Amino acid sequence: MSNFSKNLKQYRKQKKLSQQTIAEFLNYGYTAIANYESGRNEPSLDDLITLAKMLDVTVDELVGIEPRTI
């Protein structure tokens, strides 16, 4: 399971959103979000940005990119 999959599920639950709610917002069937969370599929860049906004996180946070330190 990718960082994205784990993070999507974690942030979705923190916001108390169902897979169905997110899927409807993106005009998808609910299985699309289940497939993202299981790592079977990944969203397009546009949908990734929309998901991050919806969950009130950055795209970096959603995909699990840690900030670099110098």
Buried (B, 14 or more C-beta within 10 A) or exposed (E): EEEBBEBBBBBBEEEEBEBBBBBEEBEBEBBBBBBBBEEEEBBEEEBBBBBBEBBEBEBEBBBEEEEEEE
